[in-house]
């Protein structure tokens, strides 16, 4: 399953070309705005978010700015896929989701002037004007776009064939033309995958 995450600023979570930086951009059509969702085995609802280049959204233990509570969010290629700083716990908040990191902080889209503008950190939940900064809209990537995504990944030696085959079989092969929707369960507060026979989603469609 591939998704895009859109912040309160109507900007998308982007994995930069430098292979490390995570930022926000209004260009949601770029392949760097797509994130492959991996469920973490042995947990109830933890996930990992993987870039098209095989790197993972990582909550580091390094402060973004000295004296501030926010810590850097980067992309990494870890030696061990089980590293705890790769894991995020999604929870529904109204029509949006919050993504909690290993240390109880939340993925946060920062605004304002430099050096904060377009940056992404994991930070303590706040109140007041910044309370919405940790909320994200989830957009499902259409089946055709997901096919391109998996095709691009297949050219990378770091992606095992069985992973690509499993993803293709589960999300692309069962019902031609049926879109994949990402929803948040009201009962369990988990992100789950459902298949719909409704007309195809537009790229801008937001689903919950």
C-alpha positions as CSV (number, residue, x, y, z in Angstrom):
1,X,0.0,0.0,0.0
2,X,1.3,3.4,-0.9
3,X,0.1,6.7,0.5
4,X,0.8,10.4,0.5
5,X,0.7,12.5,3.7
6,X,-0.5,16.1,3.5
7,X,0.2,18.6,6.3
8,X,-1.9,21.4,7.7
9,X,-0.1,23.7,5.3
10,X,-1.4,21.7,2.3
11,X,2.1,20.5,1.7
12,X,3.2,16.9,1.2
13,X,5.8,14.9,3.2
14,X,8.7,14.6,0.9
15,X,11.9,12.5,0.9
16,X,14.5,14.8,-0.6
17,X,17.0,13.8,-3.3
18,X,19.9,14.0,-0.9
19,X,18.9,10.7,0.7
20,X,18.6,12.2,4.2
21,X,16.4,15.3,4.4
22,X,12.7,15.1,5.0
23,X,10.7,18.3,4.1
24,X,7.4,19.6,2.9
25,X,6.4,20.6,-0.6
26,X,3.3,21.6,-2.5
27,X,4.3,19.2,-5.3
28,X,2.4,16.1,-4.5
29,X,2.9,14.6,-8.0
30,X,6.6,13.9,-7.4
31,X,7.5,10.2,-6.7
32,X,9.3,11.4,-3.6
33,X,5.8,12.2,-2.0
34,X,4.9,8.5,-2.1
35,X,5.4,6.3,0.9
36,X,5.1,2.5,1.0
37,X,3.4,1.4,4.2
38,X,4.9,-1.6,6.0
39,X,3.2,-3.1,9.0
40,X,5.6,-4.0,11.9
41,X,5.2,-7.7,12.9
42,X,4.6,-8.4,16.5
43,X,2.9,-5.0,17.1
44,X,-0.8,-4.1,17.1
45,X,-0.7,-1.1,14.8
46,X,2.9,0.1,14.3
47,X,4.0,0.8,10.8
48,X,7.1,1.8,8.8
49,X,7.1,4.3,6.0
50,X,9.4,3.5,3.1
51,X,10.5,5.8,0.3
52,X,10.8,4.9,-3.4
53,X,14.5,4.7,-2.9
54,X,14.3,2.1,-0.2
55,X,14.9,4.4,2.8
56,X,12.8,4.7,5.9
57,X,11.2,7.7,7.6
58,X,13.3,7.8,10.8
59,X,12.7,9.6,14.1
60,X,16.2,10.6,15.2
61,X,17.4,11.4,18.7
62,X,19.1,14.6,17.5
63,X,17.6,18.0,18.3
64,X,16.6,20.1,15.3
65,X,17.7,23.2,17.1
66,X,19.6,23.4,20.4
67,X,17.3,24.1,23.3
68,X,14.2,23.1,21.4
69,X,12.0,20.0,22.1
70,X,11.7,19.1,18.4
71,X,14.0,16.4,17.0
72,X,15.1,15.7,13.5
73,X,13.1,13.4,11.2
74,X,15.3,12.0,8.4
75,X,15.4,9.1,5.9
76,X,17.8,6.2,6.5
77,X,18.8,2.8,5.2
78,X,19.2,0.9,8.5
79,X,21.2,-2.3,8.9
80,X,18.4,-3.7,11.0
81,X,14.8,-3.3,9.8
82,X,13.7,-3.9,13.4
83,X,15.2,-0.6,14.6
84,X,12.7,1.1,16.9
85,X,13.3,4.6,15.5
86,X,11.7,3.5,12.2
87,X,8.4,2.7,13.8
88,X,5.4,5.0,13.8
89,X,2.1,4.5,15.5
90,X,-0.8,6.0,13.6
91,X,-3.9,7.1,15.5
92,X,-7.1,8.8,14.2
93,X,-7.8,12.4,15.2
94,X,-11.1,13.4,13.7
95,X,-10.7,13.0,9.9
96,X,-6.9,13.1,10.1
97,X,-4.1,11.0,11.7
98,X,-1.3,11.6,14.1
99,X,1.9,9.6,13.8
100,X,3.6,8.9,17.1
101,X,7.4,8.1,17.2
102,X,9.2,5.7,19.5
103,X,9.7,8.3,22.2
104,X,6.1,9.6,22.4
105,X,6.6,12.6,20.2
106,X,4.5,13.2,17.0
107,X,5.5,13.8,13.4
108,X,5.1,17.6,13.0
109,X,5.0,19.8,9.9
110,X,6.6,23.1,10.9
111,X,5.7,26.5,9.4
112,X,6.9,30.0,9.9
113,X,10.1,31.6,8.9
114,X,13.5,29.9,8.3
115,X,15.0,27.8,9.7
116,X,11.5,26.3,10.5
117,X,9.9,26.8,7.1
118,X,9.0,23.5,5.3
119,X,10.8,21.4,7.9
120,X,9.5,18.2,9.6
121,X,10.3,17.2,13.1
122,X,8.9,14.9,15.8
123,X,7.9,17.0,18.7
124,X,5.8,17.1,21.9
125,X,2.0,17.7,21.3
126,X,1.2,21.3,21.7
127,X,-1.9,23.4,22.3
128,X,-3.1,26.7,20.9
129,X,-2.1,27.7,17.4
130,X,0.3,24.8,16.7
131,X,-2.0,22.0,17.8
132,X,-2.9,21.1,14.2
133,X,0.7,20.8,13.2
134,X,0.9,17.1,14.1
135,X,-2.2,16.2,12.0
136,X,-1.9,14.7,8.6
137,X,-4.3,13.9,5.8
138,X,-3.8,10.5,4.2
139,X,-4.2,10.2,0.4
140,X,-4.2,6.8,-1.2
141,X,-2.0,6.4,-4.3
142,X,-4.0,5.1,-7.3
143,X,-3.5,1.6,-8.5
144,X,-1.8,2.8,-11.7
145,X,0.6,5.1,-9.7
146,X,1.3,2.3,-7.3
147,X,2.2,0.0,-10.2
148,X,4.7,2.6,-11.4
149,X,6.0,2.8,-7.8
150,X,6.6,-0.9,-7.6
151,X,8.1,-1.0,-11.0
152,X,10.6,1.7,-10.0
153,X,11.4,-0.2,-6.9
154,X,12.0,-3.4,-8.8
155,X,15.0,-1.8,-10.5
156,X,16.8,-1.5,-7.1
157,X,18.8,-4.6,-5.9
158,X,18.0,-3.8,-2.3
159,X,14.3,-4.7,-2.7
160,X,13.7,-8.5,-2.6
161,X,11.6,-10.0,-5.4
162,X,9.3,-11.7,-2.9
163,X,8.4,-8.4,-1.3
164,X,7.5,-6.9,-4.7
165,X,5.5,-9.9,-5.7
166,X,3.5,-9.9,-2.5
167,X,2.8,-6.2,-2.8
168,X,1.7,-6.5,-6.4
169,X,-0.5,-9.6,-5.7
170,X,-2.2,-8.1,-2.7
171,X,-2.8,-4.5,-3.9
172,X,-2.9,-4.7,-7.7
173,X,-4.0,-8.1,-8.8
174,X,-7.2,-9.1,-7.2
175,X,-9.8,-6.8,-8.6
176,X,-9.0,-4.8,-11.7
177,X,-10.0,-1.2,-11.5
178,X,-10.7,-1.3,-7.8
179,X,-9.0,1.5,-5.9
180,X,-7.2,1.1,-2.6
181,X,-8.6,3.2,0.3
182,X,-6.8,4.0,3.5
183,X,-9.2,4.2,6.4
184,X,-8.8,4.7,10.1
185,X,-10.8,2.4,12.3
186,X,-13.0,4.2,14.8
187,X,-13.0,1.2,17.0
188,X,-9.3,0.2,17.0
189,X,-7.7,3.5,16.0
190,X,-5.7,1.6,13.5
191,X,-5.0,2.3,9.8
192,X,-6.5,-0.5,7.8
193,X,-6.7,-1.3,4.1
194,X,-10.1,-1.8,2.4
195,X,-10.9,-2.6,-1.2
196,X,-13.7,-0.6,-2.8
197,X,-15.7,-1.3,-6.0
198,X,-16.6,2.4,-6.3
199,X,-15.3,4.5,-9.2
200,X,-11.6,5.2,-9.3
201,X,-10.2,7.8,-6.9
202,X,-8.9,11.0,-8.3
203,X,-5.3,11.8,-7.3
204,X,-6.5,14.6,-5.0
205,X,-9.1,12.4,-3.2
206,X,-8.6,12.2,0.5
207,X,-9.8,9.1,2.2
208,X,-10.0,8.2,5.9
